[in-house]
Amino acid sequence: MSHESLDPTTTSAWSELGAHAARLAGTSIRDLVDADAARPAAFTLDAAGICFDVSRQRIDEGVRQSLLGLAGECRIAERRDEMLSGVHINVTEDRAVLHTALRLPSSAALVVDGVDVVADVHDVLDRMGTFAEAVRSGAWRGATGERISAVVNIGIGGSDLGPAMAHIALEAFSQRDLSFRFVSNVDPTDMSEALRALDPARTLFIVASKTFTTLETMTNAHAARSWLVAALGEDAVERHFVAVSTNAEQVAAFGIDTANMFGFWDWVGGRYSMDSSIGLSTMIAIGSDQYGQLLAGFHAMDVHFATAPAEANVPLLMGLLSVWNRNFLDIQTTAVLPYSQYLSRFPAYLQQLTMESNGKSVRLDGSAVDYQTGGIFWGEPGTNGQHSFYQLLHQGTSTVACDVVVVARAENPLTDQQDMLVANALAQASVLSLGRTAAEVAADGTPVALVPHKVMPGNRPVSLLMVERLDPFALGALVALYEHSVFVQGVVWGIDSFDQWGVELGKKVAMGILGDLTGTANATFDASTEASIARYRSLVRPLIG
Ligand code: F6P
């Protein structure tokens, strides 16, 4: 396995960007905004219904041009076209990266490794649609003849975060007489609490796992199976369990009829899979037509990414700005601040998408990077975050980049609460980026001793993303925007954004320790681990006698 790896620091654009950073060192975002009334228009782009306003970023036209130069030197357009056509750009796993094929219309053509990918995708989508509509209408019955009223998705990582996030995001579009739960943690509490009020006769489990071998998911799936069998007997399993996986053999071994298995393919990465059959729970919630709208939103952003010229390309610019903030302004983290309660799990979803993709420190050829790669993503919905961590955002010693997401139209208008919400979003975007000087604070009549405490340094780079309404189309476009931004960053850094070797060792070591805890193996570990095992044993021994 080998692949050309460009060290981005050797490009001329990288040197230019270094010079821009030095040139702008004494220039604040406020200086930039105040100097140019045309800046908001010049630094706002639109794609697939998303307005992307980066006028509050610490950039000027010179920076933008050099970032676009960097895109050219790093051959992002060529790499994008390789991805879209099915080249095995996931080099360490020798796989194509084709989540964009999941949302191609049935009229599209894409043959990869000799297989008609579009036909395969639509075959699964059709089967999902038939099943989802049967559950929604009540045509699909449980073993005792009852309608399904609760759907439990059992999965973890990409097999949980996307469906769980989408369920909340699209609740306004969902069938309200169906309830949904998402069980991921191997902590027995997760499953126990999820099942507490459920009636087995009316519960459907979706076991969602690309590999169908993941410890947490398989443990939880077996626990759910035992719960169901205890109430309804072994024969009930086939009416209450379906699977979403690439692994038909393991699905059958679990006892799920493969007729009730919805497949996907190794070219869909877990964190890029919410619009594969992993989205089955989403389709049951919102129905197949609205699910089609979700896919259309993804596809609209894909088309934009593939065809918009570089200077108008929103995912390209978003990804390049992340590189600018990370590598030239030394910003370690990005706070994702959605001003929409429906997007309450969006930051958690993005954590896997961004950090599992770009948390890498060697290039494609295995050589070590000597520059920063993927930053830390985190966040909470506004306005709640304002009353918690925003103090540090405003006046702390770390500079945090912020993505403020605004949804214009409320699904639940309550007096003027939507205007209040949006006013807060715009106020925070302004204060974070522009701040408040000592002179302005003093001019308010603030006592002299308090002035330094009330100065707001500003200069926190903010991207403001605005959509008209958070409907399925908009959610698809929003997720695809971040997917492609992550891709752009990974290409610049020369890393494999589609593998995740860093999560393997912890799983293996846990299995070794588990053997020790359960007495089925007797390995030795490092002194700290041995001490922790001894302390754990001393705490649980009184309970188990
Ligand atoms: O642990 C990492 C990971 O492999 C993720 O990339 C993936 O989304 C998750 O585990 C779940 O994997 P699976 O769908 O195979 O159960």
Residues whose N, C-alpha, C, O or C-beta is under 5 A from the ligand:
A	BS01	F6P	I156 G157 G158 S159 A208 S209 K210 T211 F212 T214 T217 G270 R271 Q500 V503
